[in-house]
Amino acid sequence: MLLNLDQIEEKKIPNMRGGEGQASMRIYDDGDNKIMRGCLAPGCSIGLHVHDTSSEIVCILSGTGKVLCDGQYEPLSAGAVHYCPKGHEHSLINDSQGDLIFFAVVPEHGA
């Protein structure tokens, strides 16, 4: 199955998961997986949240920022891949002067 994220409507999500600013996202969701490409402008973030029934893989396409995962900060830059396992918490933060562009997959594992 070929997905063209450019053909999926971009959504502007203010304060995503309690974060700062606005996230721009193109999301494919079939109920089993969310596949998305997103952008966080400078100063924006996706708030701290727990993956109770899913995990998440985030690949940084361009820009820099950081992730807060289980209380620890990890720096991010193009090519970095962050993994948040089921049962863990994380937040994606753009603390840079440029856009943070990422690709993410969230597979649903069930309760």
PyMOL commands that place a pseudoatom at each C-alpha (Angstrom):
pseudoatom trace, name=CA, resn=MET, resi=1, chain=A, elem=C, hetatm=0, pos=[0.000, 0.000, 0.000]
pseudoatom trace, name=CA, resn=LEU, resi=2, chain=A, elem=C, hetatm=0, pos=[1.445, 3.335, -1.047]
pseudoatom trace, name=CA, resn=LEU, resi=3, chain=A, elem=C, hetatm=0, pos=[0.706, 6.378, 1.080]
pseudoatom trace, name=CA, resn=ASN, resi=4, chain=A, elem=C, hetatm=0, pos=[1.365, 9.866, -0.231]
pseudoatom trace, name=CA, resn=LEU, resi=5, chain=A, elem=C, hetatm=0, pos=[1.330, 12.095, 2.834]
pseudoatom trace, name=CA, resn=ASP, resi=6, chain=A, elem=C, hetatm=0, pos=[1.342, 15.164, 0.580]
pseudoatom trace, name=CA, resn=GLN, resi=7, chain=A, elem=C, hetatm=0, pos=[-2.168, 14.183, -0.525]
pseudoatom trace, name=CA, resn=ILE, resi=8, chain=A, elem=C, hetatm=0, pos=[-3.477, 14.020, 3.057]
pseudoatom trace, name=CA, resn=GLU, resi=9, chain=A, elem=C, hetatm=0, pos=[-4.963, 17.239, 4.407]
pseudoatom trace, name=CA, resn=GLU, resi=10, chain=A, elem=C, hetatm=0, pos=[-2.639, 19.061, 6.786]
pseudoatom trace, name=CA, resn=LYS, resi=11, chain=A, elem=C, hetatm=0, pos=[-4.171, 19.624, 10.201]
pseudoatom trace, name=CA, resn=LYS, resi=12, chain=A, elem=C, hetatm=0, pos=[-3.169, 22.452, 12.511]
pseudoatom trace, name=CA, resn=ILE, resi=13, chain=A, elem=C, hetatm=0, pos=[-3.380, 21.164, 16.080]
pseudoatom trace, name=CA, resn=PRO, resi=14, chain=A, elem=C, hetatm=0, pos=[-3.084, 23.842, 18.778]
pseudoatom trace, name=CA, resn=ASN, resi=15, chain=A, elem=C, hetatm=0, pos=[-1.504, 22.748, 22.067]
pseudoatom trace, name=CA, resn=MET, resi=16, chain=A, elem=C, hetatm=0, pos=[-1.135, 19.133, 20.916]
pseudoatom trace, name=CA, resn=ARG, resi=17, chain=A, elem=C, hetatm=0, pos=[-1.357, 16.862, 23.968]
pseudoatom trace, name=CA, resn=GLY, resi=18, chain=A, elem=C, hetatm=0, pos=[-1.008, 19.948, 26.182]
pseudoatom trace, name=CA, resn=GLY, resi=19, chain=A, elem=C, hetatm=0, pos=[2.097, 21.230, 24.419]
pseudoatom trace, name=CA, resn=GLU, resi=20, chain=A, elem=C, hetatm=0, pos=[3.049, 24.767, 23.438]
pseudoatom trace, name=CA, resn=GLY, resi=21, chain=A, elem=C, hetatm=0, pos=[2.040, 26.445, 20.199]
pseudoatom trace, name=CA, resn=GLN, resi=22, chain=A, elem=C, hetatm=0, pos=[0.721, 24.546, 17.219]
pseudoatom trace, name=CA, resn=ALA, resi=23, chain=A, elem=C, hetatm=0, pos=[1.696, 21.334, 15.436]
pseudoatom trace, name=CA, resn=SER, resi=24, chain=A, elem=C, hetatm=0, pos=[1.113, 20.934, 11.698]
pseudoatom trace, name=CA, resn=MET, resi=25, chain=A, elem=C, hetatm=0, pos=[0.378, 17.279, 10.914]
pseudoatom trace, name=CA, resn=ARG, resi=26, chain=A, elem=C, hetatm=0, pos=[-0.511, 15.037, 7.973]
pseudoatom trace, name=CA, resn=ILE, resi=27, chain=A, elem=C, hetatm=0, pos=[-1.903, 11.854, 9.534]
pseudoatom trace, name=CA, resn=TYR, resi=28, chain=A, elem=C, hetatm=0, pos=[-2.972, 8.495, 8.117]
pseudoatom trace, name=CA, resn=ASP, resi=29, chain=A, elem=C, hetatm=0, pos=[-4.884, 6.461, 10.730]
pseudoatom trace, name=CA, resn=ASP, resi=30, chain=A, elem=C, hetatm=0, pos=[-6.404, 3.042, 10.014]
pseudoatom trace, name=CA, resn=GLY, resi=31, chain=A, elem=C, hetatm=0, pos=[-7.118, 2.206, 13.668]
pseudoatom trace, name=CA, resn=ASP, resi=32, chain=A, elem=C, hetatm=0, pos=[-4.107, -0.090, 13.948]
pseudoatom trace, name=CA, resn=ASN, resi=33, chain=A, elem=C, hetatm=0, pos=[-1.403, 2.437, 13.067]
pseudoatom trace, name=CA, resn=LYS, resi=34, chain=A, elem=C, hetatm=0, pos=[-0.979, 6.176, 12.849]
pseudoatom trace, name=CA, resn=ILE, resi=35, chain=A, elem=C, hetatm=0, pos=[1.547, 7.250, 10.238]
pseudoatom trace, name=CA, resn=MET, resi=36, chain=A, elem=C, hetatm=0, pos=[2.328, 10.934, 10.231]
pseudoatom trace, name=CA, resn=ARG, resi=37, chain=A, elem=C, hetatm=0, pos=[4.606, 13.714, 9.116]
pseudoatom trace, name=CA, resn=GLY, resi=38, chain=A, elem=C, hetatm=0, pos=[4.648, 16.768, 11.305]
pseudoatom trace, name=CA, resn=CYS, resi=39, chain=A, elem=C, hetatm=0, pos=[6.222, 20.139, 11.822]
pseudoatom trace, name=CA, resn=LEU, resi=40, chain=A, elem=C, hetatm=0, pos=[6.847, 22.006, 15.049]
pseudoatom trace, name=CA, resn=ALA, resi=41, chain=A, elem=C, hetatm=0, pos=[7.751, 25.661, 14.598]
pseudoatom trace, name=CA, resn=PRO, resi=42, chain=A, elem=C, hetatm=0, pos=[10.326, 27.224, 16.929]
pseudoatom trace, name=CA, resn=GLY, resi=43, chain=A, elem=C, hetatm=0, pos=[9.116, 27.219, 20.525]
pseudoatom trace, name=CA, resn=CYS, resi=44, chain=A, elem=C, hetatm=0, pos=[6.373, 24.648, 19.888]
pseudoatom trace, name=CA, resn=SER, resi=45, chain=A, elem=C, hetatm=0, pos=[6.029, 21.224, 21.488]
pseudoatom trace, name=CA, resn=ILE, resi=46, chain=A, elem=C, hetatm=0, pos=[3.908, 18.116, 21.774]
pseudoatom trace, name=CA, resn=GLY, resi=47, chain=A, elem=C, hetatm=0, pos=[3.063, 17.778, 25.456]
pseudoatom trace, name=CA, resn=LEU, resi=48, chain=A, elem=C, hetatm=0, pos=[4.183, 15.014, 27.782]
pseudoatom trace, name=CA, resn=HIS, resi=49, chain=A, elem=C, hetatm=0, pos=[1.990, 11.940, 27.318]
pseudoatom trace, name=CA, resn=VAL, resi=50, chain=A, elem=C, hetatm=0, pos=[2.045, 8.212, 28.144]
pseudoatom trace, name=CA, resn=HIS, resi=51, chain=A, elem=C, hetatm=0, pos=[1.723, 5.504, 25.517]
pseudoatom trace, name=CA, resn=ASP, resi=52, chain=A, elem=C, hetatm=0, pos=[-0.621, 3.175, 27.417]
pseudoatom trace, name=CA, resn=THR, resi=53, chain=A, elem=C, hetatm=0, pos=[-1.680, 1.031, 24.447]
pseudoatom trace, name=CA, resn=SER, resi=54, chain=A, elem=C, hetatm=0, pos=[0.825, 1.990, 21.765]
pseudoatom trace, name=CA, resn=SER, resi=55, chain=A, elem=C, hetatm=0, pos=[4.474, 2.737, 21.166]
pseudoatom trace, name=CA, resn=GLU, resi=56, chain=A, elem=C, hetatm=0, pos=[5.926, 5.477, 18.932]
pseudoatom trace, name=CA, resn=ILE, resi=57, chain=A, elem=C, hetatm=0, pos=[8.869, 5.755, 16.571]
pseudoatom trace, name=CA, resn=VAL, resi=58, chain=A, elem=C, hetatm=0, pos=[9.872, 9.317, 15.623]
pseudoatom trace, name=CA, resn=CYS, resi=59, chain=A, elem=C, hetatm=0, pos=[12.439, 9.988, 12.879]
pseudoatom trace, name=CA, resn=ILE, resi=60, chain=A, elem=C, hetatm=0, pos=[13.764, 13.534, 12.596]
pseudoatom trace, name=CA, resn=LEU, resi=61, chain=A, elem=C, hetatm=0, pos=[13.820, 14.620, 8.945]
pseudoatom trace, name=CA, resn=SER, resi=62, chain=A, elem=C, hetatm=0, pos=[15.199, 18.132, 9.469]
pseudoatom trace, name=CA, resn=GLY, resi=63, chain=A, elem=C, hetatm=0, pos=[15.855, 20.637, 12.202]
pseudoatom trace, name=CA, resn=THR, resi=64, chain=A, elem=C, hetatm=0, pos=[16.876, 20.158, 15.799]
pseudoatom trace, name=CA, resn=GLY, resi=65, chain=A, elem=C, hetatm=0, pos=[15.122, 19.868, 19.121]
pseudoatom trace, name=CA, resn=LYS, resi=66, chain=A, elem=C, hetatm=0, pos=[14.858, 17.504, 22.031]
pseudoatom trace, name=CA, resn=VAL, resi=67, chain=A, elem=C, hetatm=0, pos=[12.648, 14.831, 23.474]
pseudoatom trace, name=CA, resn=LEU, resi=68, chain=A, elem=C, hetatm=0, pos=[11.819, 14.352, 27.132]
pseudoatom trace, name=CA, resn=CYS, resi=69, chain=A, elem=C, hetatm=0, pos=[11.484, 10.595, 27.658]
pseudoatom trace, name=CA, resn=ASP, resi=70, chain=A, elem=C, hetatm=0, pos=[10.867, 9.080, 31.088]
pseudoatom trace, name=CA, resn=GLY, resi=71, chain=A, elem=C, hetatm=0, pos=[12.353, 12.158, 32.763]
pseudoatom trace, name=CA, resn=GLN, resi=72, chain=A, elem=C, hetatm=0, pos=[15.502, 12.339, 30.601]
pseudoatom trace, name=CA, resn=TYR, resi=73, chain=A, elem=C, hetatm=0, pos=[16.193, 14.843, 27.819]
pseudoatom trace, name=CA, resn=GLU, resi=74, chain=A, elem=C, hetatm=0, pos=[17.652, 13.528, 24.563]
pseudoatom trace, name=CA, resn=PRO, resi=75, chain=A, elem=C, hetatm=0, pos=[18.937, 15.863, 21.805]
pseudoatom trace, name=CA, resn=LEU, resi=76, chain=A, elem=C, hetatm=0, pos=[17.473, 15.423, 18.327]
pseudoatom trace, name=CA, resn=SER, resi=77, chain=A, elem=C, hetatm=0, pos=[18.756, 16.327, 14.883]
pseudoatom trace, name=CA, resn=ALA, resi=78, chain=A, elem=C, hetatm=0, pos=[18.194, 15.166, 11.302]
pseudoatom trace, name=CA, resn=GLY, resi=79, chain=A, elem=C, hetatm=0, pos=[18.610, 11.394, 11.045]
pseudoatom trace, name=CA, resn=ALA, resi=80, chain=A, elem=C, hetatm=0, pos=[17.967, 10.722, 14.742]
pseudoatom trace, name=CA, resn=VAL, resi=81, chain=A, elem=C, hetatm=0, pos=[15.315, 8.157, 15.621]
pseudoatom trace, name=CA, resn=HIS, resi=82, chain=A, elem=C, hetatm=0, pos=[13.534, 8.276, 18.979]
pseudoatom trace, name=CA, resn=TYR, resi=83, chain=A, elem=C, hetatm=0, pos=[11.617, 5.245, 20.257]
pseudoatom trace, name=CA, resn=CYS, resi=84, chain=A, elem=C, hetatm=0, pos=[9.011, 5.465, 23.030]
pseudoatom trace, name=CA, resn=PRO, resi=85, chain=A, elem=C, hetatm=0, pos=[7.938, 1.945, 24.084]
pseudoatom trace, name=CA, resn=LYS, resi=86, chain=A, elem=C, hetatm=0, pos=[4.451, 1.051, 25.274]
pseudoatom trace, name=CA, resn=GLY, resi=87, chain=A, elem=C, hetatm=0, pos=[3.963, 2.144, 28.900]
pseudoatom trace, name=CA, resn=HIS, resi=88, chain=A, elem=C, hetatm=0, pos=[6.484, 5.003, 28.698]
pseudoatom trace, name=CA, resn=GLU, resi=89, chain=A, elem=C, hetatm=0, pos=[6.041, 8.771, 28.393]
pseudoatom trace, name=CA, resn=HIS, resi=90, chain=A, elem=C, hetatm=0, pos=[7.581, 11.398, 26.169]
pseudoatom trace, name=CA, resn=SER, resi=91, chain=A, elem=C, hetatm=0, pos=[7.310, 14.926, 24.803]
pseudoatom trace, name=CA, resn=LEU, resi=92, chain=A, elem=C, hetatm=0, pos=[8.733, 16.386, 21.581]
pseudoatom trace, name=CA, resn=ILE, resi=93, chain=A, elem=C, hetatm=0, pos=[10.133, 19.918, 21.912]
pseudoatom trace, name=CA, resn=ASN, resi=94, chain=A, elem=C, hetatm=0, pos=[11.443, 22.378, 19.339]
pseudoatom trace, name=CA, resn=ASP, resi=95, chain=A, elem=C, hetatm=0, pos=[13.834, 24.583, 21.279]
pseudoatom trace, name=CA, resn=SER, resi=96, chain=A, elem=C, hetatm=0, pos=[15.654, 25.737, 18.128]
pseudoatom trace, name=CA, resn=GLN, resi=97, chain=A, elem=C, hetatm=0, pos=[15.307, 28.733, 15.800]
pseudoatom trace, name=CA, resn=GLY, resi=98, chain=A, elem=C, hetatm=0, pos=[14.070, 26.670, 12.817]
pseudoatom trace, name=CA, resn=ASP, resi=99, chain=A, elem=C, hetatm=0, pos=[11.286, 24.207, 12.060]
pseudoatom trace, name=CA, resn=LEU, resi=100, chain=A, elem=C, hetatm=0, pos=[11.508, 20.647, 13.404]
pseudoatom trace, name=CA, resn=ILE, resi=101, chain=A, elem=C, hetatm=0, pos=[10.194, 18.226, 10.752]
pseudoatom trace, name=CA, resn=PHE, resi=102, chain=A, elem=C, hetatm=0, pos=[9.564, 14.613, 11.721]
pseudoatom trace, name=CA, resn=PHE, resi=103, chain=A, elem=C, hetatm=0, pos=[8.023, 11.352, 10.533]
pseudoatom trace, name=CA, resn=ALA, resi=104, chain=A, elem=C, hetatm=0, pos=[6.344, 9.158, 13.143]
pseudoatom trace, name=CA, resn=VAL, resi=105, chain=A, elem=C, hetatm=0, pos=[4.622, 5.792, 13.369]
pseudoatom trace, name=CA, resn=VAL, resi=106, chain=A, elem=C, hetatm=0, pos=[2.342, 4.853, 16.277]
pseudoatom trace, name=CA, resn=PRO, resi=107, chain=A, elem=C, hetatm=0, pos=[1.369, 1.159, 16.213]
pseudoatom trace, name=CA, resn=GLU, resi=108, chain=A, elem=C, hetatm=0, pos=[-1.582, 0.270, 18.462]
pseudoatom trace, name=CA, resn=HIS, resi=109, chain=A, elem=C, hetatm=0, pos=[-0.855, -2.731, 20.694]
pseudoatom trace, name=CA, resn=GLY, resi=110, chain=A, elem=C, hetatm=0, pos=[-4.155, -2.910, 22.582]
pseudoatom trace, name=CA, resn=ALA, resi=111, chain=A, elem=C, hetatm=0, pos=[-4.840, -2.481, 26.266]
for i in range(1, 111): cmd.bond("trace and resi %d" % i, "trace and resi %d" % (i + 1))
show_as sticks, trace
zoom trace
